[in-house]
Structures are given as structure tokens and as C-alpha cells.
Amino acid sequence: MKTKKYKKVVLAGGSGFMGQSFIQHCGSQFEEIVVLTRGGESQDGNVRYVHWDGVTPADWVRELEGADLLLNLCGKSVDCRYNERNKKLILDSRVESTTALGTGVIMAQKPPELWLNAASATIYRHAEDRPMTEAEGEIGEGFSVEICKAWEKTFGDIPTPETRKIALRTALVLGEGGGVFERLKQLTKIGLGGAQGSGKQMMSWIHERDFCEIVMFLLEKEHLEGTFNAAAPEPVDNHEFMQQLRKSVGIPMGLPAAAWMVEIGTFLLRTESELILKSRWVLPERLQKQGYEFHFPNLQSAFDQLTKSKSTSGEPAVSGL
């Protein structure tokens, strides 16, 4: 990675897991970091927290002026039950924030050089037969896919002639925060860390450091735009994923869970079985063709780092987005 220092990055939704991870891993490469947050305003070193509601263009719009990068990480967590209220919140939190940012970019006298919008690898169909790439991936069906399609369409339809745009379809993120993956670790620790469903469903994933450095890689490659898959190049099936997870947390055995058991368990945990049972088999073809080299290309390398981090910090070392 180049050592160039950039002037400003604006992180929409940057107070969450991935925003804070980006600040930790890449914040030193920016003179100024502006976090758009629904919380209060404050400053910590070169990081300023600026209030916004995620919907209405207001004073926060001026923060976009002259930014090298606008990174949108907004969106209500899908780790919930898909009732009508949550479905609306999941959709609105993505579409409304993207629309508001688009308005801000259009209003700016000197708009951001790059607008990178988070997206999800769940847009692809349930795939156990072959991997999905940007060029040959097949879009799936169902509520989650419709959310992804609406999110990407909103982003794509906004005209930004002076701002390069990239949608980053991200797989399950392994890191040191919270999220869906934390659920799997909790199940493992109570002895339920066996294969789930058939165990054959593929699990695409990415280490948080690679996610952050992919963002920087795309910022540096000024000719790139469009859609990129953010996933490690070596996905595994659920059986292997859970086996390695058990090893990483020191649990030798785990009871398997048939699909109907997963349905009951996720209902009790107030989440959805799709998050565990859908086969997401995604490859980062465009990134690799452009020369990005993964720090953690396989699951064992990711778990080794996270386990080491856990043992030295005393904090939880594996989590998800």
C-alpha cells in the first residue's frame, strides 16, 4: 500500500463496528476524519463526530467539501426478526441515508473524489453449485435480496459526474466488534457449535483488516469504479467454518443443529435462520485481477490472528458484521 497521506475521509455511520475498525486500521492515513453519527458531537484527536439524522440534508453537508473519500456504512443490523417494523427500518436506514448523502454530494462545490457505499454479498442467490463473481454472479430472491437491490439501485441512480462511485458487496466480517458472528461464537461456547442445517452451505467471509485496506486500495486506484466483492478468496462450507471456530475458542465438540432446530434457535434469539442457512459463495475476482493481495486469504490465518489478539488483549477477538 502507498504511504500517501490523504486530507479528509467522511464516515457515514462511522460510530459502529466497521467505522471504528476503519479508523483503527487506516485512520493514520488521513489528516482529518469526520464521523457522521446520530449521537452527539465531539472530537478526539483528528476524529470529529458530527450529528446527522441520516435523512435530511443539513449543516453536515459542508463536511463533504474537499473530501478524498466518503464511506457510507449506514444500515440497521439484519441480526433481528424480519417483522414488518424491522423490515421497514432495514430498508429505510439504507435507502434514506444513501439518498441524503447523494443530495449532499450533488450540493457540494468540491464533492468527494470517491464515494464508496457498503453493500452486501447476500444479494447473490443461495449457491452450493458454484461461486458468484461480479461478472457471473446470479442475483437471488427474497426479502434480503430485495433490500440489497433497492440499496444498490438508489446508489447507482444518483448522478455524480465529479465523484467516482463503488459499491462494495461485503461478506461476513471477522473482527473485534459485535454482530451476527458473535451469535455463532455464543452458540459454540454453550456446546452448540456443530454444523448447522446440512453443513454444506458456503460461508464467504473477510477479515476486518482486509476490508479496511480494500477501501484504501480502491481509493488509490483512481480508474476503478462499479461493483466489487469484498470477500476472502478461500470461502469454506459451514461444517469447516464451525470446526475451525470451535478450535479457535477451545471447544472440542459441538452439537449439530438440523434446519428445524436452527429455525427454533434463531426465533428464540430474535434473529433469522437465513443468516446461518443461506449459502453465500462469493469470490473477489475483480480485486484479485487488480492486484489486491489479501493479508488473511484463508480462515485459519484469520482465526490465528484473532485468537492471538484475544489472548494478548483480554477482549473478545472474533465478531461479525
C-alpha positions as CSV (number, residue, x, y, z in Angstrom):
1,M,0.0,0.0,0.0
2,K,1.2,3.5,-0.8
3,T,2.2,5.8,2.0
4,K,0.3,8.8,0.6
5,K,-1.5,10.8,3.3
6,Y,-5.0,12.0,2.4
7,K,-6.7,15.1,3.6
8,K,-10.1,14.0,4.7
9,V,-12.4,11.0,5.0
10,V,-16.1,11.2,5.9
11,L,-17.6,8.1,7.5
12,A,-21.4,7.9,7.5
13,G,-22.4,5.5,10.2
14,G,-18.8,5.5,11.4
15,S,-19.5,5.1,15.1
16,G,-20.3,1.4,14.5
17,F,-18.1,-1.7,14.3
18,M,-16.8,-1.2,10.8
19,G,-16.4,2.5,11.1
20,Q,-14.3,2.2,14.3
21,S,-12.3,-0.6,12.7
22,F,-11.5,1.6,9.7
23,I,-10.3,4.4,12.0
24,Q,-8.1,1.9,13.9
25,H,-6.6,0.4,10.8
26,C,-6.4,3.3,8.3
27,G,-7.1,6.5,10.3
28,S,-3.4,7.5,10.3
29,Q,-3.5,7.9,6.6
30,F,-5.9,10.9,6.8
31,E,-5.3,14.3,8.3
32,E,-9.0,14.6,9.2
33,I,-11.7,12.0,9.9
34,V,-15.3,13.1,10.1
35,V,-17.8,10.7,11.5
36,L,-21.5,11.3,10.7
37,T,-23.4,10.0,13.7
38,R,-26.9,10.1,15.2
39,G,-25.2,10.7,18.5
40,G,-23.7,13.9,20.0
41,E,-20.9,16.0,18.6
42,S,-17.4,15.6,19.9
43,Q,-13.7,15.5,18.9
44,D,-10.9,13.0,19.7
45,G,-7.6,14.0,18.1
46,N,-8.1,14.1,14.3
47,V,-11.6,12.5,14.6
48,R,-14.6,14.7,14.7
49,Y,-18.1,13.4,15.4
50,V,-20.8,15.4,13.6
51,H,-24.5,14.9,14.2
52,W,-26.9,14.0,11.4
53,D,-30.2,12.2,11.2
54,G,-29.4,10.1,8.2
55,V,-32.2,11.6,6.2
56,T,-32.2,15.3,6.0
57,P,-29.5,17.5,4.3
58,A,-28.4,20.0,6.9
59,D,-25.1,21.5,8.3
60,W,-23.3,18.2,7.9
61,V,-23.3,18.6,4.1
62,R,-20.4,21.1,4.4
63,E,-18.3,18.3,5.7
64,L,-18.3,16.6,2.3
65,E,-16.4,19.6,0.7
66,G,-13.0,18.5,-0.5
67,A,-13.1,15.0,1.0
68,D,-10.9,12.4,-0.6
69,L,-13.3,9.7,0.5
70,L,-16.9,9.3,1.5
71,L,-17.5,5.9,3.0
72,N,-21.1,5.0,3.8
73,L,-21.6,2.2,6.3
74,C,-25.1,3.0,7.4
75,G,-27.8,0.4,7.8
76,K,-29.8,-1.2,10.6
77,S,-28.4,-4.6,11.5
78,V,-30.1,-7.6,9.9
79,D,-29.5,-9.5,13.0
80,C,-33.2,-9.3,14.0
81,R,-36.5,-10.8,13.3
82,Y,-37.9,-9.8,9.9
83,N,-41.2,-8.4,11.2
84,E,-42.8,-5.6,9.3
85,R,-41.4,-2.9,11.6
86,N,-37.8,-4.2,11.3
87,K,-38.2,-4.8,7.5
88,K,-39.1,-1.1,7.1
89,L,-36.2,0.0,9.3
90,I,-33.7,-2.2,7.5
91,L,-34.8,-0.8,4.1
92,D,-35.2,2.9,5.2
93,S,-31.9,3.0,7.0
94,R,-30.1,2.1,3.8
95,V,-32.0,3.9,1.2
96,E,-32.6,7.1,3.1
97,S,-29.0,7.5,4.2
98,T,-27.8,6.9,0.7
99,T,-30.2,9.4,-0.8
100,A,-29.3,12.0,1.8
101,L,-25.6,11.5,1.0
102,G,-26.3,11.7,-2.7
103,T,-28.0,15.1,-2.2
104,G,-25.0,16.3,-0.2
105,V,-22.6,15.2,-2.9
106,I,-24.6,17.0,-5.6
107,M,-24.8,20.1,-3.4
108,A,-21.0,20.2,-2.8
109,Q,-18.9,22.8,-4.6
110,K,-16.0,20.4,-4.4
111,P,-17.5,16.9,-3.9
112,P,-15.6,13.9,-2.6
113,E,-13.2,12.2,-5.0
114,L,-14.6,8.7,-4.2
115,W,-17.9,7.7,-2.7
116,L,-17.8,4.1,-1.5
117,N,-21.1,2.6,-0.5
118,A,-21.4,-0.5,1.6
119,A,-23.4,-3.3,0.0
120,S,-24.0,-7.0,0.8
121,A,-22.8,-10.2,-0.7
122,T,-26.2,-11.6,0.2
123,I,-27.5,-10.1,-3.0
124,Y,-26.4,-13.3,-4.8
125,R,-28.6,-16.4,-4.8
126,H,-28.2,-19.4,-2.5
127,A,-25.2,-21.2,-4.2
128,E,-23.9,-24.6,-3.4
129,D,-23.0,-25.4,-7.0
130,R,-20.6,-22.7,-8.0
131,P,-19.1,-19.4,-6.7
132,M,-20.5,-16.0,-7.5
133,T,-18.3,-13.3,-9.1
134,E,-19.1,-9.8,-10.1
135,A,-19.2,-10.8,-13.8
136,E,-21.0,-14.1,-13.5
137,G,-22.9,-13.9,-10.2
138,E,-26.6,-14.5,-10.2
139,I,-28.9,-12.3,-8.2
140,G,-31.2,-14.2,-5.7
141,E,-34.7,-13.8,-4.5
142,G,-36.4,-12.9,-1.2
143,F,-36.6,-10.1,1.3
144,S,-32.8,-9.7,1.9
145,V,-32.1,-9.6,-1.8
146,E,-34.8,-7.0,-2.5
147,I,-33.2,-4.8,0.2
148,C,-29.8,-5.2,-1.5
149,K,-31.2,-4.4,-4.9
150,A,-33.0,-1.3,-3.7
151,W,-29.9,-0.1,-1.9
152,E,-27.7,-0.5,-4.9
153,K,-30.2,1.0,-7.3
154,T,-30.6,4.1,-5.1
155,F,-26.8,4.4,-5.1
156,G,-26.4,3.8,-8.8
157,D,-29.2,6.2,-9.8
158,I,-27.6,9.3,-8.2
159,P,-25.7,11.3,-10.8
160,T,-22.2,12.2,-9.5
161,P,-20.2,13.3,-12.6
162,E,-17.3,14.5,-10.4
163,T,-17.3,11.7,-7.9
164,R,-16.2,8.1,-8.6
165,K,-18.6,5.6,-7.1
166,I,-18.0,2.0,-5.9
167,A,-20.5,-0.5,-4.3
168,L,-18.7,-2.9,-2.0
169,R,-20.6,-6.2,-1.7
170,T,-19.3,-7.4,1.7
171,A,-19.3,-10.9,3.1
172,L,-19.3,-11.8,6.8
173,V,-16.7,-9.7,8.6
174,L,-14.4,-11.3,11.2
175,G,-13.1,-8.8,13.7
176,E,-13.1,-7.5,17.2
177,G,-16.6,-5.9,17.5
178,G,-20.1,-7.3,17.6
179,G,-22.6,-8.6,15.2
180,V,-24.0,-11.7,13.6
181,F,-20.8,-13.7,14.0
182,E,-21.0,-13.1,17.8
183,R,-24.1,-15.3,17.8
184,L,-22.2,-18.2,16.3
185,K,-19.5,-17.8,18.9
186,Q,-22.1,-17.8,21.7
187,L,-23.6,-21.0,20.4
188,T,-20.2,-22.6,20.2
189,K,-19.4,-21.7,23.8
190,I,-22.5,-23.4,25.1
191,G,-21.8,-26.6,23.1
192,L,-24.0,-25.9,20.1
193,G,-21.1,-25.2,17.7
194,G,-21.6,-28.1,15.3
195,A,-22.6,-27.9,11.7
196,Q,-25.9,-26.1,11.1
197,G,-28.5,-27.3,8.7
198,S,-26.8,-29.5,6.1
199,G,-23.4,-28.0,6.9
200,K,-22.8,-27.8,3.1
201,Q,-23.8,-24.1,2.8
202,M,-20.8,-22.0,1.8
203,M,-19.7,-19.2,4.1
204,S,-17.9,-16.3,2.5
205,W,-16.1,-14.1,5.0
206,I,-13.4,-11.4,5.2
207,H,-11.1,-10.2,8.0
208,E,-11.7,-6.7,9.1
209,R,-8.2,-5.6,8.2
210,D,-8.7,-6.7,4.6
211,F,-12.0,-4.9,4.4
212,C,-10.4,-1.6,5.6
213,E,-7.3,-2.0,3.3
214,I,-9.5,-2.8,0.3
215,V,-11.2,0.5,0.8
216,M,-7.8,2.2,0.7
217,F,-6.7,0.1,-2.3
218,L,-9.8,1.3,-4.2
219,L,-9.2,4.9,-3.2
220,E,-5.7,4.7,-4.6
221,K,-6.7,3.0,-7.8
222,E,-8.3,6.1,-9.3
223,H,-9.5,4.4,-12.5
224,L,-11.7,1.8,-10.7
225,E,-15.5,2.1,-10.2
226,G,-18.6,0.0,-10.2
227,T,-19.2,-3.1,-8.1
228,F,-16.6,-5.2,-6.1
229,N,-17.0,-8.3,-4.0
230,A,-15.3,-7.8,-0.6
231,A,-14.7,-11.5,0.4
232,A,-11.6,-13.6,1.1
233,P,-10.6,-15.8,-1.8
234,E,-11.0,-19.0,0.1
235,P,-14.5,-19.5,1.4
236,V,-15.4,-22.7,3.3
237,D,-18.6,-24.6,4.0
238,N,-20.5,-24.3,7.3
239,H,-19.1,-27.6,8.6
240,E,-15.5,-26.5,8.2
241,F,-16.2,-23.0,9.4
242,M,-17.8,-24.2,12.7
243,Q,-15.0,-26.8,13.1
244,Q,-12.4,-24.0,13.0
245,L,-14.4,-21.8,15.2
246,R,-14.6,-24.5,17.9
247,K,-10.9,-24.9,17.6
248,S,-10.3,-21.1,17.9
249,V,-12.4,-20.8,21.1
250,G,-11.1,-24.1,22.7
251,I,-14.3,-26.1,22.5
252,P,-13.5,-29.6,21.2
253,M,-17.1,-30.7,20.4
254,G,-20.3,-29.1,19.2
255,L,-23.7,-30.5,18.7
256,P,-25.0,-30.2,15.1
257,A,-28.3,-28.5,14.5
258,A,-30.8,-29.6,11.8
259,A,-32.5,-26.9,9.9
260,W,-35.7,-27.1,12.0
261,M,-33.6,-26.7,15.2
262,V,-31.9,-23.6,13.7
263,E,-35.4,-22.2,13.0
264,I,-36.3,-22.6,16.6
265,G,-33.0,-21.3,18.0
266,T,-32.9,-18.2,15.8
267,F,-36.5,-17.5,16.8
268,L,-35.6,-17.6,20.5
269,L,-32.5,-15.4,19.8
270,R,-34.8,-12.9,17.9
271,T,-32.9,-13.3,14.7
272,E,-33.4,-15.1,11.3
273,S,-32.3,-18.5,10.2
274,E,-31.3,-17.2,6.8
275,L,-28.3,-15.6,8.3
276,I,-27.0,-19.1,9.0
277,L,-28.6,-21.4,6.4
278,K,-28.2,-19.3,3.2
279,S,-25.2,-20.4,1.1
280,R,-23.1,-17.4,0.2
281,W,-20.3,-18.5,-2.1
282,V,-18.6,-15.3,-3.3
283,L,-15.2,-14.7,-4.8
284,P,-13.3,-11.3,-5.1
285,E,-12.5,-11.7,-8.8
286,R,-12.2,-8.0,-9.6
287,L,-10.0,-7.2,-6.6
288,Q,-7.6,-10.1,-7.4
289,K,-7.4,-9.1,-11.1
290,Q,-6.5,-5.6,-10.0
291,G,-3.7,-7.0,-7.8
292,Y,-5.0,-6.7,-4.3
293,E,-3.2,-9.2,-2.0
294,F,-5.1,-10.4,1.0
295,H,-3.5,-10.3,4.4
296,F,-5.8,-13.1,5.5
297,P,-6.7,-15.2,2.5
298,N,-7.8,-18.3,4.4
299,L,-9.9,-18.9,7.5
300,Q,-7.1,-20.4,9.6
301,S,-4.9,-17.3,9.1
302,A,-7.8,-15.1,10.2
303,F,-8.5,-17.1,13.3
304,D,-4.9,-17.4,14.2
305,Q,-4.6,-13.6,14.2
306,L,-7.9,-13.1,16.1
307,T,-7.0,-15.7,18.7
308,K,-3.7,-14.1,19.3
309,S,-5.4,-10.7,19.7
310,K,-7.8,-12.2,22.2
311,S,-5.0,-13.7,24.3
312,T,-3.0,-10.5,24.4
313,S,-5.8,-8.0,24.9
314,G,-8.2,-9.9,27.1
315,E,-11.0,-8.7,24.8
316,P,-13.3,-10.7,22.5
317,A,-11.4,-11.5,19.3
318,V,-14.0,-12.8,16.9
319,S,-17.1,-11.0,15.8
320,G,-19.0,-10.1,12.7
321,L,-21.0,-7.5,10.8
